[in-house]
Amino acid sequence: MSTVLLLGVPLADLVLVTLTLVDLAGGSQPGNVHGLAAIYLGVSVAFGHYIVRRVDGWFAHRYAGGPKPAKLPTAGPERMRHEWHSFKRMAIAWALAVPLLLAMVVVSGWYVPTSLPELFGSDPMWAWIGRASAVLVLWFATGPVYYGLYKSEPEEGAQTGSSVPTAITPAEPEEGEVVGQAPAGAPASSRRLTG
């Protein structure tokens, strides 16, 4: 059932944008609501699946006894991969929203702004294009560029996923400890692995 609802979201988004274009073609004055419809479509298509998956994970943990979602490391290769994937989603949102905004500019009467104040202020469609472009550049600078320059190496003392002991890969024995024997003073327990 939830899959059907998730598949219906992009359809509802397209209906919203189509109605927005029809409204502008009918002679309505372009406004922030029209631009927000294009931004909403781009963001919901690019980030929708990721957000729903994360929220489902936290909901399952909180209310259904599911495992706690893994925390994102603050540095290292895994964090870099996350930052690049996040920027890719933002670039997809921008690539969907800006052409729709340009289509709205064409439908409502084409013109090109000649200054930055005009770009960010006088026409709502061009203002949304300017804002979306500024967010894309800032996202790149504060995401992949920042983490690539300052956080690409794992932090001192941080454990990587492969060195964390699990039920399947036991921890290394300490010096003087006999493998398969409990440390002195520890209660006896079965050798069964639990997960």
Summary of the structure (lengths in Angstrom):
residues: 195
radius of gyration: 25.4
end to end distance: 30.4
largest distance: 83.9
contacts: 472
relative contact order: 0.12
helix: 64%
strand: 0%
